[in-house]
């Protein structure tokens, strides 16, 4: 191998090692800052391992879960229920007040037989005119209830749209992972060919470096697709009210080791 090629490879290696050291330093500072912000003594790891899991349920499953479990929808529906109760109360104020009464004789000494010994009755009272205050309150309550119902419909529509967008985001990430995996396999095969040619003196150091860079680039793209998948899946489960099931997807998937993926030498 020419001496200039060796020097070039050493230069690129030192450059890459410097970038790795800088990234490790930034990660250490970020973790210490997070530890200080949280005011905890134990070591903080703000991220989980990447994983790939191509299993995803139908869109209807997540839509139904969001209708039932999403806290935003539940809160909006609770407000709508309170508005409906207020309408019923205001309507009840327009109805006459009913009352019942009754009585009986406890001791009838020298009481004439013409006097009844007991009696019961029903009565009703109704204010004929009160300035239409109750009518206006009832109308205002109905108007408010209709406005709340319209807002609830908008909230539900927005949440379900987020569910659909997140669902297709997960699907796109899965397709991207599959595409980049195929590219990674091809780049690995090409690198192996160039590496063997370099050992035999057929391929140059520049070609070997280019093949290594191309292979690493495909691996980075695949890892980025895996990151987008995890992020899209977490968002989908969050808007669906199923955040607690994220660990189930992770445990059922394949954990991606970043170091081994980027720096593993197949030869």
Buried (B, 14 or more C-beta within 10 A) or exposed (E): EEEEBEEBBEEEEEEEEEEEEEEEEEEEEEBEEEBEEEEEEEEBEEEEEBBBBEEBEEBEEBBEBBBEBBEBBEEBBEBBEEBBEBBEEBBEBEEEEEEEEEEEEEEEEEEEEEEEEEEEEEEEEEEEEEEEEBEEBBEEBBEBBEEBBEBBEEBBEEBBEBBBEBBEBBBBBBEBBBEBBEBBEEBBEBBBEBBEBBEEEEBBBEBBBBBBEBBBBBBBBBBBBBBBBBBBBBBBBBBBBBBEEBEEBBEEBEEBEEEEBEEEEEE
